[in-house]
Each structure stands twice: as structure tokens, then as C-alpha cells.
Amino acid sequence: MDDVCGLVPEPVCARGGLYFASIHWMQRVAGIENHPTALQSMTIGVCGRCLSGAIIIPFTVIKTRFEVIDLFYLFQFKKI
């Protein structure tokens, strides 16, 4: 049972792909073809991070709760 803990893929890895996909999508929607200005880059970056974080956080919470449950039962089993 302790072999399972830590082998589950981290949702943080998916956040990077989601972040870059959202940046690309926002640039297309805003009609920015070439290099964006500094303000546009900052705004798109902040919005991309917020969007990817808001989508990934529920999965991170679920994953953490499952890991805690597994560790709780593992320690209870070792006490016996």
C-alpha cells in the first residue's frame, strides 16, 4: 500500500500545458498576431495563471485527500 503513495501524477504538471494553451487561446481571441505589448503580456499571463489554477485546484485537493486516507490506513495497519 505504501508503494502507491507518490506514484500518482501531479496535477501541477498538467497546469503548465493548460497555462500555455490558455495563453495561446487568449492571444487569438484578443486578436494579437505579433508580439504583444508589455501590458498585454502581463494581463494575458495573469489571466492564464488564474484560469489554470482555478481548473487544477479541485483535482489537487481530491488527490491530496486520497493520499492522506491511504497514509492514515497504512499507519493504522502498522499499529496492529
N, CA, C and O atoms as CSV, one atom per row, in Angstrom:
chain,resi,resn,atom,element,x,y,z
A,1,MET,N,N,0.812,-1.187,0.000
A,1,MET,CA,C,0.000,0.000,0.000
A,1,MET,C,C,0.863,1.262,0.000
A,1,MET,O,O,0.487,2.267,-0.604
A,2,ASP,N,N,2.014,1.219,0.671
A,2,ASP,CA,C,2.862,2.402,0.696
A,2,ASP,C,C,3.565,2.617,-0.637
A,2,ASP,O,O,4.115,3.694,-0.866
A,3,ASP,N,N,3.564,1.623,-1.526
A,3,ASP,CA,C,4.157,1.795,-2.843
A,3,ASP,C,C,3.325,2.715,-3.729
A,3,ASP,O,O,3.850,3.306,-4.673
A,4,VAL,N,N,2.050,2.840,-3.439
A,4,VAL,CA,C,1.155,3.657,-4.254
A,4,VAL,C,C,1.369,5.143,-3.985
A,4,VAL,O,O,1.250,5.962,-4.896
A,5,CYS,N,N,1.681,5.489,-2.758
A,5,CYS,CA,C,1.819,6.896,-2.377
A,5,CYS,C,C,2.994,7.529,-3.117
A,5,CYS,O,O,4.115,7.026,-3.056
A,6,GLY,N,N,2.738,8.613,-3.805
A,6,GLY,CA,C,3.777,9.312,-4.548
A,6,GLY,C,C,3.870,8.920,-6.008
A,6,GLY,O,O,4.594,9.562,-6.769
A,7,LEU,N,N,3.157,7.880,-6.420
A,7,LEU,CA,C,3.213,7.445,-7.809
A,7,LEU,C,C,2.107,8.042,-8.670
A,7,LEU,O,O,2.091,7.849,-9.885
A,8,VAL,N,N,1.194,8.757,-8.050
A,8,VAL,CA,C,0.097,9.376,-8.786
A,8,VAL,C,C,0.629,10.633,-9.476
A,8,VAL,O,O,1.313,11.429,-8.832
A,9,PRO,N,N,0.339,10.837,-10.761
A,9,PRO,CA,C,0.841,12.027,-11.450
A,9,PRO,C,C,0.355,13.319,-10.795
A,9,PRO,O,O,-0.800,13.418,-10.379
A,10,GLU,N,N,1.212,14.266,-10.711
A,10,GLU,CA,C,0.872,15.547,-10.104
A,10,GLU,C,C,0.029,16.383,-11.063
A,10,GLU,O,O,0.370,16.503,-12.240
A,11,PRO,N,N,-1.055,16.956,-10.579
A,11,PRO,CA,C,-1.825,17.868,-11.423
A,11,PRO,C,C,-1.042,19.124,-11.786
A,11,PRO,O,O,-1.401,19.831,-12.727
A,12,VAL,N,N,0.020,19.401,-11.046
A,12,VAL,CA,C,0.827,20.584,-11.341
A,12,VAL,C,C,1.460,20.457,-12.718
A,12,VAL,O,O,1.648,21.462,-13.404
A,13,CYS,N,N,1.791,19.244,-13.132
A,13,CYS,CA,C,2.378,19.036,-14.461
A,13,CYS,C,C,1.382,19.415,-15.553
A,13,CYS,O,O,1.769,19.970,-16.581
A,14,ALA,N,N,0.133,19.125,-15.339
A,14,ALA,CA,C,-0.892,19.471,-16.326
A,14,ALA,C,C,-1.151,20.966,-16.355
A,14,ALA,O,O,-1.618,21.497,-17.363
A,15,ARG,N,N,-0.852,21.652,-15.257
A,15,ARG,CA,C,-1.103,23.087,-15.187
A,15,ARG,C,C,-0.261,23.838,-16.219
A,15,ARG,O,O,-0.725,24.828,-16.785
A,16,GLY,N,N,0.961,23.388,-16.472
A,16,GLY,CA,C,1.819,24.058,-17.449
A,16,GLY,C,C,1.228,24.018,-18.843
A,16,GLY,O,O,1.195,25.033,-19.538
A,17,GLY,N,N,0.761,22.852,-19.254
A,17,GLY,CA,C,0.143,22.736,-20.570
A,17,GLY,C,C,-1.133,23.538,-20.672
A,17,GLY,O,O,-1.405,24.163,-21.697
A,18,LEU,N,N,-1.912,23.519,-19.613
A,18,LEU,CA,C,-3.151,24.294,-19.579
A,18,LEU,C,C,-2.856,25.787,-19.612
A,18,LEU,O,O,-3.578,26.559,-20.245
A,19,TYR,N,N,-1.790,26.188,-18.925
A,19,TYR,CA,C,-1.381,27.594,-18.894
A,19,TYR,C,C,-1.012,28.088,-20.297
A,19,TYR,O,O,-1.489,29.137,-20.731
A,20,PHE,N,N,-0.172,27.342,-20.997
A,20,PHE,CA,C,0.252,27.772,-22.327
A,20,PHE,C,C,-0.884,27.704,-23.336
A,20,PHE,O,O,-0.957,28.529,-24.246
A,21,ALA,N,N,-1.772,26.723,-23.180
A,21,ALA,CA,C,-2.930,26.645,-24.076
A,21,ALA,C,C,-3.860,27.836,-23.858
A,21,ALA,O,O,-4.410,28.383,-24.813
A,22,SER,N,N,-4.036,28.237,-22.591
A,22,SER,CA,C,-4.908,29.382,-22.320
A,22,SER,C,C,-4.284,30.685,-22.812
A,22,SER,O,O,-4.997,31.575,-23.277
A,23,ILE,N,N,-2.967,30.804,-22.716
A,23,ILE,CA,C,-2.294,31.994,-23.250
A,23,ILE,C,C,-2.494,32.071,-24.759
A,23,ILE,O,O,-2.817,33.131,-25.297
A,24,HIS,N,N,-2.303,30.953,-25.432
A,24,HIS,CA,C,-2.488,30.929,-26.887
A,24,HIS,C,C,-3.927,31.272,-27.252
A,24,HIS,O,O,-4.166,32.026,-28.196
A,25,TRP,N,N,-4.886,30.724,-26.512
A,25,TRP,CA,C,-6.295,30.987,-26.785
A,25,TRP,C,C,-6.623,32.462,-26.562
A,25,TRP,O,O,-7.316,33.073,-27.375
A,26,MET,N,N,-6.127,33.039,-25.458
A,26,MET,CA,C,-6.420,34.447,-25.175
A,26,MET,C,C,-5.785,35.381,-26.208
A,26,MET,O,O,-6.375,36.402,-26.559
A,27,GLN,N,N,-4.605,35.046,-26.691
A,27,GLN,CA,C,-3.984,35.863,-27.735
A,27,GLN,C,C,-4.801,35.809,-29.019
A,27,GLN,O,O,-4.959,36.819,-29.704
A,28,ARG,N,N,-5.320,34.628,-29.341
A,28,ARG,CA,C,-6.149,34.510,-30.538
A,28,ARG,C,C,-7.441,35.285,-30.402
A,28,ARG,O,O,-7.855,35.972,-31.336
A,29,VAL,N,N,-8.095,35.182,-29.233
A,29,VAL,CA,C,-9.364,35.873,-29.006
A,29,VAL,C,C,-9.161,37.391,-29.019
A,29,VAL,O,O,-9.998,38.126,-29.544
A,30,ALA,N,N,-8.060,37.852,-28.448
A,30,ALA,CA,C,-7.784,39.284,-28.395
A,30,ALA,C,C,-7.299,39.821,-29.737
A,30,ALA,O,O,-7.220,41.036,-29.923
A,31,GLY,N,N,-6.978,38.946,-30.658
A,31,GLY,CA,C,-6.525,39.374,-31.976
A,31,GLY,C,C,-5.075,39.824,-31.994
A,31,GLY,O,O,-4.695,40.632,-32.842
A,32,ILE,N,N,-4.264,39.325,-31.089
A,32,ILE,CA,C,-2.847,39.687,-31.040
A,32,ILE,C,C,-2.089,38.706,-31.916
A,32,ILE,O,O,-1.900,37.546,-31.550
A,33,GLU,N,N,-1.655,39.184,-33.080
A,33,GLU,CA,C,-0.958,38.323,-34.040
A,33,GLU,C,C,0.539,38.272,-33.766
A,33,GLU,O,O,1.122,37.190,-33.698
A,34,ASN,N,N,1.155,39.424,-33.610
A,34,ASN,CA,C,2.603,39.502,-33.436
A,34,ASN,C,C,2.947,39.615,-31.958
A,34,ASN,O,O,2.234,39.086,-31.104
A,35,HIS,N,N,4.022,40.293,-31.666
A,35,HIS,CA,C,4.473,40.434,-30.283
A,35,HIS,C,C,3.549,41.372,-29.510
A,35,HIS,O,O,3.327,42.508,-29.928
A,36,PRO,N,N,3.010,40.901,-28.382
A,36,PRO,CA,C,2.141,41.771,-27.575
A,36,PRO,C,C,2.976,42.802,-26.810
A,36,PRO,O,O,4.178,42.625,-26.609
A,37,THR,N,N,2.318,43.866,-26.396
A,37,THR,CA,C,2.993,44.871,-25.582
A,37,THR,C,C,3.217,44.301,-24.178
A,37,THR,O,O,2.724,43.221,-23.851
A,38,ALA,N,N,3.958,45.034,-23.365
A,38,ALA,CA,C,4.255,44.559,-22.014
A,38,ALA,C,C,2.973,44.422,-21.185
A,38,ALA,O,O,2.807,43.450,-20.449
A,39,LEU,N,N,2.081,45.388,-21.306
A,39,LEU,CA,C,0.826,45.328,-20.547
A,39,LEU,C,C,-0.041,44.160,-21.013
A,39,LEU,O,O,-0.656,43.476,-20.195
A,40,GLN,N,N,-0.091,43.934,-22.324
A,40,GLN,CA,C,-0.867,42.803,-22.839
A,40,GLN,C,C,-0.274,41.477,-22.368
A,40,GLN,O,O,-1.010,40.566,-21.988
A,41,SER,N,N,1.048,41.369,-22.393
A,41,SER,CA,C,1.701,40.135,-21.935
A,41,SER,C,C,1.419,39.865,-20.472
A,41,SER,O,O,1.126,38.733,-20.089
A,42,MET,N,N,1.509,40.907,-19.649
A,42,MET,CA,C,1.270,40.740,-18.222
A,42,MET,C,C,-0.185,40.348,-17.958
A,42,MET,O,O,-0.455,39.461,-17.148
A,43,THR,N,N,-1.110,41.003,-18.634
A,43,THR,CA,C,-2.528,40.711,-18.439
A,43,THR,C,C,-2.869,39.295,-18.876
A,43,THR,O,O,-3.581,38.578,-18.173
A,44,ILE,N,N,-2.365,38.894,-20.029
A,44,ILE,CA,C,-2.634,37.542,-20.522
A,44,ILE,C,C,-1.981,36.505,-19.613
A,44,ILE,O,O,-2.574,35.456,-19.361
A,45,GLY,N,N,-0.777,36.773,-19.118
A,45,GLY,CA,C,-0.104,35.847,-18.218
A,45,GLY,C,C,-0.838,35.672,-16.898
A,45,GLY,O,O,-0.988,34.551,-16.411
A,46,VAL,N,N,-1.296,36.773,-16.318
A,46,VAL,CA,C,-2.043,36.698,-15.050
A,46,VAL,C,C,-3.347,35.944,-15.247
A,46,VAL,O,O,-3.706,35.090,-14.436
A,47,CYS,N,N,-4.050,36.256,-16.312
A,47,CYS,CA,C,-5.321,35.564,-16.576
A,47,CYS,C,C,-5.095,34.077,-16.848
A,47,CYS,O,O,-5.889,33.239,-16.419
A,48,GLY,N,N,-4.021,33.751,-17.554
A,48,GLY,CA,C,-3.708,32.350,-17.827
A,48,GLY,C,C,-3.402,31.567,-16.565
A,48,GLY,O,O,-3.843,30.429,-16.408
A,49,ARG,N,N,-2.640,32.183,-15.659
A,49,ARG,CA,C,-2.325,31.520,-14.385
A,49,ARG,C,C,-3.580,31.329,-13.538
A,49,ARG,O,O,-3.776,30.270,-12.941
A,50,CYS,N,N,-4.416,32.339,-13.488
A,50,CYS,CA,C,-5.655,32.227,-12.707
A,50,CYS,C,C,-6.565,31.146,-13.275
A,50,CYS,O,O,-7.149,30.363,-12.525
A,51,LEU,N,N,-6.684,31.102,-14.578
A,51,LEU,CA,C,-7.539,30.105,-15.216
A,51,LEU,C,C,-7.019,28.693,-14.974
A,51,LEU,O,O,-7.787,27.805,-14.604
A,52,SER,N,N,-5.726,28.482,-15.179
A,52,SER,CA,C,-5.182,27.134,-14.978
A,52,SER,C,C,-5.242,26.726,-13.514
A,52,SER,O,O,-5.513,25.565,-13.210
A,53,GLY,N,N,-4.994,27.659,-12.604
A,53,GLY,CA,C,-5.093,27.343,-11.182
A,53,GLY,C,C,-6.503,27.003,-10.760
A,53,GLY,O,O,-6.711,26.073,-9.980
A,54,ALA,N,N,-7.476,27.743,-11.265
A,54,ALA,CA,C,-8.866,27.500,-10.903
A,54,ALA,C,C,-9.357,26.146,-11.413
A,54,ALA,O,O,-10.203,25.511,-10.782
A,55,ILE,N,N,-8.834,25.711,-12.538
A,55,ILE,CA,C,-9.249,24.413,-13.086
A,55,ILE,C,C,-8.551,23.263,-12.372
A,55,ILE,O,O,-9.167,22.222,-12.144
A,56,ILE,N,N,-7.280,23.427,-12.014
A,56,ILE,CA,C,-6.490,22.332,-11.462
A,56,ILE,C,C,-6.686,22.140,-9.949
A,56,ILE,O,O,-6.564,21.016,-9.461
A,57,ILE,N,N,-6.983,23.194,-9.208
A,57,ILE,CA,C,-7.037,23.097,-7.739
A,57,ILE,C,C,-8.019,22.035,-7.234
A,57,ILE,O,O,-7.663,21.305,-6.308
A,58,PRO,N,N,-9.230,21.904,-7.784
A,58,PRO,CA,C,-10.110,20.834,-7.269
A,58,PRO,C,C,-9.501,19.436,-7.414
A,58,PRO,O,O,-9.682,18.592,-6.536
A,59,PHE,N,N,-8.788,19.185,-8.506
A,59,PHE,CA,C,-8.146,17.883,-8.695
A,59,PHE,C,C,-6.994,17.682,-7.716
A,59,PHE,O,O,-6.767,16.568,-7.243
A,60,THR,N,N,-6.270,18.748,-7.411
A,60,THR,CA,C,-5.187,18.666,-6.442
A,60,THR,C,C,-5.733,18.350,-5.051
A,60,THR,O,O,-5.144,17.549,-4.325
A,61,VAL,N,N,-6.838,18.962,-4.679
A,61,VAL,CA,C,-7.449,18.709,-3.370
A,61,VAL,C,C,-7.907,17.257,-3.277
A,61,VAL,O,O,-7.671,16.604,-2.260
A,62,ILE,N,N,-8.549,16.748,-4.306
A,62,ILE,CA,C,-9.014,15.355,-4.309
A,62,ILE,C,C,-7.835,14.405,-4.200
A,62,ILE,O,O,-7.887,13.445,-3.432
A,63,LYS,N,N,-6.767,14.658,-4.961
A,63,LYS,CA,C,-5.583,13.807,-4.925
A,63,LYS,C,C,-4.956,13.804,-3.538
A,63,LYS,O,O,-4.564,12.750,-3.037
A,64,THR,N,N,-4.858,14.967,-2.917
A,64,THR,CA,C,-4.268,15.063,-1.583
A,64,THR,C,C,-5.116,14.327,-0.557
A,64,THR,O,O,-4.573,13.664,0.326
A,65,ARG,N,N,-6.411,14.429,-0.655
A,65,ARG,CA,C,-7.285,13.719,0.294
A,65,ARG,C,C,-7.151,12.213,0.159
A,65,ARG,O,O,-7.156,11.502,1.164
A,66,PHE,N,N,-7.030,11.714,-1.068
A,66,PHE,CA,C,-6.833,10.275,-1.256
A,66,PHE,C,C,-5.498,9.831,-0.674
A,66,PHE,O,O,-5.416,8.758,-0.076
A,67,GLU,N,N,-4.456,10.633,-0.839
A,67,GLU,CA,C,-3.157,10.276,-0.280
A,67,GLU,C,C,-3.196,10.260,1.245
A,67,GLU,O,O,-2.597,9.384,1.869
A,68,VAL,N,N,-3.889,11.211,1.845
A,68,VAL,CA,C,-3.986,11.257,3.300
A,68,VAL,C,C,-4.757,10.043,3.820
A,68,VAL,O,O,-4.380,9.457,4.835
A,69,ILE,N,N,-5.817,9.672,3.137
A,69,ILE,CA,C,-6.592,8.492,3.542
A,69,ILE,C,C,-5.725,7.246,3.453
A,69,ILE,O,O,-5.754,6.410,4.356
A,70,ASP,N,N,-4.945,7.105,2.367
A,70,ASP,CA,C,-4.064,5.946,2.224
A,70,ASP,C,C,-3.037,5.899,3.351
A,70,ASP,O,O,-2.786,4.834,3.915
A,71,LEU,N,N,-2.437,7.047,3.685
A,71,LEU,CA,C,-1.446,7.071,4.754
A,71,LEU,C,C,-2.072,6.784,6.110
A,71,LEU,O,O,-1.458,6.117,6.944
A,72,PHE,N,N,-3.283,7.275,6.344
A,72,PHE,CA,C,-3.969,7.015,7.614
A,72,PHE,C,C,-4.173,5.520,7.809
A,72,PHE,O,O,-3.881,4.987,8.880
A,73,TYR,N,N,-4.677,4.836,6.773
A,73,TYR,CA,C,-4.909,3.407,6.893
A,73,TYR,C,C,-3.605,2.630,6.971
A,73,TYR,O,O,-3.551,1.587,7.623
A,74,LEU,N,N,-2.560,3.113,6.327
A,74,LEU,CA,C,-1.264,2.453,6.397
A,74,LEU,C,C,-0.720,2.504,7.825
A,74,LEU,O,O,-0.231,1.496,8.336
A,75,PHE,N,N,-0.800,3.668,8.472
A,75,PHE,CA,C,-0.308,3.787,9.837
A,75,PHE,C,C,-1.183,3.011,10.824
A,75,PHE,O,O,-0.671,2.475,11.807
A,76,GLN,N,N,-2.471,2.946,10.584
A,76,GLN,CA,C,-3.360,2.164,11.449
A,76,GLN,C,C,-3.031,0.677,11.341
A,76,GLN,O,O,-3.072,-0.050,12.334
A,77,PHE,N,N,-2.707,0.238,10.141
A,77,PHE,CA,C,-2.374,-1.173,9.920
A,77,PHE,C,C,-1.047,-1.519,10.605
A,77,PHE,O,O,-0.905,-2.616,11.144
A,78,LYS,N,N,-0.080,-0.606,10.591
A,78,LYS,CA,C,1.217,-0.865,11.225
A,78,LYS,C,C,1.110,-0.911,12.745
A,78,LYS,O,O,1.942,-1.548,13.391
A,79,LYS,N,N,0.115,-0.257,13.334
A,79,LYS,CA,C,-0.055,-0.270,14.784
A,79,LYS,C,C,-0.521,-1.623,15.291
A,79,LYS,O,O,-0.272,-1.990,16.440
A,80,ILE,N,N,-1.198,-2.360,14.426
A,80,ILE,CA,C,-1.771,-3.651,14.855
A,80,ILE,C,C,-0.717,-4.704,14.977
A,80,ILE,O,O,-1.021,-5.844,15.326
